[in-house]
Amino acid sequence: NLFVVFGLFQVNSAKYLGLVWDDDDKTMFRIPWKHAGKQDFRKDEDAAIFKAWAEFKGKPTDGGQDNLAAWKTRLRCALNKSPEFDEVMERAQLDSSEPYKVYGLVPLNEQGEQRKYAI
């Protein structure tokens, strides 16, 4: 899965502000999730991981224009479709000044099953 390689490399790279491991065992990671309509939204920082995924997939623009919503949607869809990751909703902080979602790595023996990541 290309997203697994891309995503885990990016978390380990420490290149993107807020994209960090959420636990010491490195089984869950945080991904920044600030809304582009927020007054303190910083495109170059807050949308950087979404843009990186769009560039990696060869879809950095729509008609020559940056499309922040499309970038975020593509990354969210990749995470949700990937059997290697599950969103850990109870660890997310979406109402803070620096909102984020948390995704957990699904053990190999549980991938492909109907499951919910439990902490």
KEVEXMAR-410977 format. One record per residue: residue number from 1; residue in three letters; chain; x, y, z of N, C-alpha, C in turn. Coordinates in Angstrom, 3 decimals, decimal comma, always signed. Example, Ala and Ser with C-alpha at 12.3 -4.5 7.8 and 13.67 -1.06 7.14 Angstrom:
<nodes>
1;ala;A;+13,190;-5,690;+7,800;+12,300;-4,500;+7,800;+13,200;-3,300;+7,800
2;ser;A;+12,850;-2,250;+7,080;+13,670;-1,060;+7,140;+12,900;+0,030;+7,870
</nodes>
This chain:
<nodes>
1;asn;A;+0,843;-1,171;+0,000;+0,000;+0,000;+0,000;+0,892;+1,238;+0,000
2;leu;A;+0,733;+2,066;-1,009;+1,552;+3,272;-1,129;+1,349;+4,230;+0,032
3;phe;A;+0,114;+4,307;+0,537;-0,108;+5,248;+1,625;+0,642;+4,849;+2,884
4;val;A;+0,743;+3,566;+3,156;+1,473;+3,123;+4,340;+2,922;+3,590;+4,261
5;val;A;+3,544;+3,366;+3,127;+4,939;+3,779;+2,948;+5,055;+5,297;+3,075
6;phe;A;+4,201;+6,010;+2,357;+4,220;+7,473;+2,399;+3,947;+7,983;+3,815
7;gly;A;+2,851;+7,524;+4,404;+2,422;+8,042;+5,697;+3,407;+7,801;+6,811
8;leu;A;+3,876;+6,579;+6,944;+4,802;+6,280;+8,034;+6,139;+6,980;+7,852
9;phe;A;+6,591;+7,108;+6,605;+7,817;+7,854;+6,349;+7,650;+9,304;+6,797
10;gln;A;+6,503;+9,899;+6,481;+6,273;+11,305;+6,835;+6,183;+11,496;+8,341
11;val;A;+5,527;+10,588;+9,040;+5,445;+10,706;+10,505;+6,852;+10,651;+11,093
12;asn;A;+7,654;+9,721;+10,621;+9,022;+9,577;+11,139;+9,939;+10,719;+10,731
13;ser;A;+9,607;+11,413;+9,657;+10,489;+12,476;+9,155;+10,489;+13,731;+10,018
14;ala;A;+9,437;+13,946;+10,794;+9,283;+15,163;+11,598;+9,302;+16,425;+10,718
15;lys;A;+8,957;+16,281;+9,478;+8,980;+17,393;+8,520;+7,734;+18,268;+8,610
16;tyr;A;+6,627;+17,687;+9,083;+5,347;+18,400;+9,081;+4,901;+18,710;+10,502
17;leu;A;+4,661;+19,983;+10,771;+4,237;+20,447;+12,078;+2,952;+19,730;+12,500
18;gly;A;+2,981;+19,088;+13,655;+1,806;+18,422;+14,195;+1,637;+16,974;+13,780
19;leu;A;+2,380;+16,512;+12,783;+2,313;+15,111;+12,369;+3,335;+14,346;+13,207
20;val;A;+2,829;+13,732;+14,284;+3,710;+13,105;+15,277;+3,098;+11,802;+15,773
21;trp;A;+3,936;+10,983;+16,381;+3,439;+9,776;+17,033;+2,644;+10,192;+18,261
22;asp;A;+1,550;+9,516;+18,532;+0,675;+9,843;+19,658;+0,964;+8,963;+20,871
23;asp;A;+1,757;+7,927;+20,684;+2,087;+7,043;+21,799;+3,546;+6,609;+21,703
24;asp;A;+4,090;+6,207;+22,830;+5,504;+5,806;+22,884;+5,812;+4,568;+22,056
25;asp;A;+4,813;+3,692;+21,882;+5,020;+2,461;+21,114;+4,944;+2,678;+19,600
26;lys;A;+4,624;+3,893;+19,193;+4,500;+4,254;+17,774;+3,480;+3,364;+17,062
27;thr;A;+2,312;+3,238;+17,696;+1,208;+2,507;+17,076;+0,073;+3,442;+16,676
28;met;A;+0,168;+4,722;+17,101;-0,840;+5,727;+16,756;-0,137;+7,034;+16,425
29;phe;A;-0,701;+7,758;+15,458;-0,113;+9,044;+15,116;-1,191;+10,108;+14,993
30;arg;A;-0,763;+11,344;+15,248;-1,632;+12,515;+15,112;-1,401;+13,142;+13,747
31;ile;A;-2,489;+13,608;+13,164;-2,374;+14,340;+11,913;-3,127;+15,656;+12,089
32;pro;A;-2,479;+16,792;+11,815;-3,140;+18,082;+11,993;-4,412;+18,150;+11,149
33;trp;A;-5,460;+18,764;+11,709;-6,750;+18,775;+11,012;-7,443;+20,125;+11,157
34;lys;A;-6,693;+21,200;+10,905;-7,264;+22,547;+11,028;-8,083;+22,883;+9,787
35;his;A;-9,230;+23,506;+10,014;-10,119;+23,909;+8,920;-9,536;+25,140;+8,225
36;ala;A;-9,562;+25,124;+6,898;-8,993;+26,230;+6,117;-9,713;+27,543;+6,355
37;gly;A;-10,928;+27,508;+6,870;-11,677;+28,734;+7,137;-11,312;+29,403;+8,449
38;lys;A;-10,491;+28,748;+9,255;-10,086;+29,334;+10,539;-9,237;+30,577;+10,299
39;gln;A;-9,418;+31,558;+11,150;-8,703;+32,823;+11,006;-7,182;+32,641;+11,085
40;asp;A;-6,734;+31,705;+11,906;-5,288;+31,499;+12,075;-4,738;+30,383;+11,177
41;phe;A;-5,492;+29,985;+10,150;-5,032;+28,952;+9,221;-3,796;+29,430;+8,471
42;arg;A;-2,766;+28,582;+8,457;-1,509;+28,886;+7,751;-1,343;+27,831;+6,657
43;lys;A;-1,618;+28,224;+5,437;-1,627;+27,267;+4,317;-0,326;+26,472;+4,223
44;asp;A;+0,798;+27,150;+4,327;+2,084;+26,472;+4,153;+2,386;+25,472;+5,263
45;glu;A;+1,821;+25,674;+6,437;+2,052;+24,747;+7,552;+0,874;+23,792;+7,746
46;asp;A;-0,340;+24,353;+7,816;-1,506;+23,544;+8,172;-1,981;+22,625;+7,049
47;ala;A;-1,666;+22,959;+5,818;-2,077;+22,117;+4,682;-0,905;+21,349;+4,079
48;ala;A;+0,262;+21,442;+4,677;+1,476;+20,877;+4,068;+1,394;+19,370;+3,847
49;ile;A;+0,905;+18,615;+4,827;+0,852;+17,159;+4,659;-0,182;+16,777;+3,597
50;phe;A;-1,273;+17,527;+3,515;-2,300;+17,248;+2,498;-1,755;+17,530;+1,099
51;lys;A;-1,011;+18,624;+0,980;-0,390;+18,969;-0,311;+0,650;+17,914;-0,688
52;ala;A;+1,427;+17,467;+0,291;+2,459;+16,458;+0,016;+1,834;+15,176;-0,530
53;trp;A;+0,688;+14,757;+0,033;+0,006;+13,558;-0,462;-0,494;+13,793;-1,883
54;ala;A;-1,066;+14,978;-2,147;-1,551;+15,293;-3,495;-0,400;+15,261;-4,501
55;glu;A;+0,741;+15,815;-4,129;+1,911;+15,805;-5,016;+2,425;+14,382;-5,221
56;phe;A;+2,459;+13,607;-4,155;+2,907;+12,213;-4,233;+2,034;+11,417;-5,196
57;lys;A;+0,733;+11,695;-5,167;-0,216;+11,002;-6,044;-0,303;+11,631;-7,436
58;gly;A;+0,426;+12,735;-7,662;+0,425;+13,381;-8,969;-0,783;+14,264;-9,222
59;lys;A;-1,448;+14,741;-8,154;-2,630;+15,591;-8,297;-2,513;+16,837;-7,420
60;pro;A;-1,459;+17,636;-7,640;-1,251;+18,782;-6,754;-2,211;+19,952;-6,992
61;thr;A;-2,810;+20,060;-8,179;-3,706;+21,178;-8,446;-4,939;+20,697;-9,197
62;asp;A;-5,961;+21,507;-9,153;-7,166;+21,296;-9,947;-7,256;+22,482;-10,901
63;gly;A;-7,021;+22,243;-12,171;-7,076;+23,322;-13,146;-6,049;+24,410;-12,894
64;gly;A;-4,893;+24,020;-12,359;-3,836;+24,992;-12,104;-3,973;+25,728;-10,783
65;gln;A;-5,031;+25,446;-10,026;-5,258;+26,113;-8,741;-5,091;+25,117;-7,599
66;asp;A;-4,522;+25,581;-6,478;-4,471;+24,759;-5,275;-5,901;+24,525;-4,794
67;asn;A;-6,199;+23,333;-4,371;-7,525;+23,019;-3,858;-7,353;+22,327;-2,512
68;leu;A;-7,320;+23,141;-1,456;-7,060;+22,623;-0,119;-8,090;+21,585;+0,303
69;ala;A;-9,363;+21,834;-0,014;-10,416;+20,885;+0,378;-10,212;+19,537;-0,317
70;ala;A;-9,840;+19,565;-1,595;-9,604;+18,313;-2,338;-8,392;+17,581;-1,771
71;trp;A;-7,336;+18,308;-1,416;-6,152;+17,672;-0,837;-6,525;+16,928;+0,441
72;lys;A;-7,270;+17,610;+1,314;-7,645;+17,028;+2,600;-8,560;+15,820;+2,392
73;thr;A;-9,502;+15,944;+1,465;-10,423;+14,846;+1,170;-9,667;+13,630;+0,662
74;arg;A;-8,703;+13,843;-0,226;-7,932;+12,715;-0,768;-7,164;+11,982;+0,321
75;leu;A;-6,562;+12,744;+1,227;-5,807;+12,111;+2,311;-6,748;+11,370;+3,262
76;arg;A;-7,873;+11,999;+3,614;-8,840;+11,348;+4,493;-9,357;+10,053;+3,863
77;cys;A;-9,661;+10,096;+2,582;-10,147;+8,894;+1,886;-9,082;+7,802;+1,857
78;ala;A;-7,832;+8,185;+1,630;-6,744;+7,196;+1,623;-6,618;+6,534;+2,994
79;leu;A;-6,704;+7,321;+4,050;-6,629;+6,764;+5,399;-7,815;+5,836;+5,683
80;asn;A;-8,997;+6,284;+5,306;-10,199;+5,499;+5,599;-10,271;+4,206;+4,780
81;lys;A;-9,710;+4,201;+3,583;-9,734;+3,005;+2,738;-8,629;+2,013;+3,086
82;ser;A;-7,611;+2,481;+3,748;-6,462;+1,638;+4,043;-6,760;+0,669;+5,189
83;pro;A;-6,590;-0,637;+4,960;-6,829;-1,598;+6,041;-5,757;-1,525;+7,136
84;glu;A;-4,690;-0,804;+6,876;-3,591;-0,708;+7,844;-3,841;+0,337;+8,937
85;phe;A;-4,864;+1,189;+8,753;-5,126;+2,276;+9,696;-6,584;+2,294;+10,122
86;asp;A;-6,820;+2,697;+11,353;-8,157;+2,973;+11,866;-8,116;+4,308;+12,584
87;glu;A;-9,147;+5,108;+12,387;-9,248;+6,358;+13,121;-9,580;+6,052;+14,581
88;val;A;-8,903;+6,719;+15,490;-9,140;+6,562;+16,927;-9,846;+7,835;+17,389
89;met;A;-11,151;+7,858;+17,207;-11,930;+9,078;+17,421;-11,842;+9,619;+18,840
90;glu;A;-11,757;+8,723;+19,827;-11,733;+9,203;+21,210;-10,430;+9,909;+21,581
91;arg;A;-9,412;+9,826;+20,748;-8,146;+10,531;+21,029;-8,013;+11,815;+20,228
92;ala;A;-8,933;+12,061;+19,316;-8,879;+13,268;+18,483;-9,161;+14,510;+19,326
93;gln;A;-8,615;+15,629;+18,892;-8,865;+16,936;+19,512;-9,234;+17,892;+18,380
94;leu;A;-10,497;+17,914;+18,009;-10,918;+18,727;+16,867;-11,375;+20,124;+17,253
95;asp;A;-11,596;+20,371;+18,541;-12,074;+21,683;+18,987;-10,973;+22,556;+19,573
96;ser;A;-9,731;+22,143;+19,481;-8,631;+22,924;+20,049;-8,106;+23,934;+19,025
97;ser;A;-7,196;+24,776;+19,454;-6,618;+25,768;+18,529;-5,714;+25,098;+17,495
98;glu;A;-5,175;+23,934;+17,813;-4,374;+23,138;+16,872;-5,013;+21,753;+16,772
99;pro;A;-6,144;+21,643;+16,071;-6,885;+20,381;+16,030;-6,136;+19,272;+15,297
100;tyr;A;-6,437;+18,040;+15,702;-5,820;+16,884;+15,048;-6,724;+15,670;+15,165
101;lys;A;-6,502;+14,732;+14,259;-7,118;+13,418;+14,323;-6,018;+12,432;+14,695
102;val;A;-6,416;+11,277;+15,200;-5,463;+10,228;+15,558;-5,843;+8,968;+14,786
103;tyr;A;-4,839;+8,345;+14,206;-5,014;+7,073;+13,498;-4,098;+6,040;+14,126
104;gly;A;-4,601;+4,832;+14,239;-3,823;+3,738;+14,797;-3,458;+2,735;+13,728
105;leu;A;-2,319;+2,096;+13,917;-1,888;+1,025;+13,025;-2,638;-0,245;+13,399
106;val;A;-3,214;-0,889;+12,422;-3,979;-2,113;+12,649;-3,019;-3,301;+12,531
107;pro;A;-2,997;-4,182;+13,528;-2,129;-5,367;+13,446;-2,451;-6,192;+12,198
108;leu;A;-1,423;-6,801;+11,625;-1,600;-7,581;+10,396;-2,710;-8,621;+10,495
109;asn;A;-2,813;-9,283;+11,641;-3,822;-10,341;+11,773;-5,251;-9,799;+11,866
110;glu;A;-5,409;-8,487;+11,999;-6,746;-7,895;+12,068;-7,117;-7,133;+10,793
111;gln;A;-6,200;-6,987;+9,873;-6,480;-6,235;+8,665;-7,461;-7,006;+7,784
112;gly;A;-8,410;-6,261;+7,248;-9,423;-6,877;+6,388;-10,657;-7,321;+7,150
113;glu;A;-10,603;-7,331;+8,475;-11,756;-7,687;+9,282;-12,578;-6,433;+9,562
114;gln;A;-13,855;-6,631;+9,890;-14,652;-5,521;+10,400;-14,130;-5,266;+11,789
115;arg;A;-13,554;-4,100;+12,035;-12,964;-3,860;+13,321;-13,048;-2,396;+13,687
116;lys;A;-12,860;-2,107;+14,938;-12,758;-0,753;+15,458;-11,528;-0,751;+16,341
117;tyr;A;-10,632;+0,179;+16,090;-9,404;+0,262;+16,874;-9,747;+0,589;+18,318
118;ala;A;-9,285;-0,186;+19,226;-9,554;+0,046;+20,645;-8,267;+0,435;+21,353
119;ile;A;-8,390;+1,361;+22,278;-7,212;+1,781;+23,046;-7,272;+1,221;+24,447
</nodes>
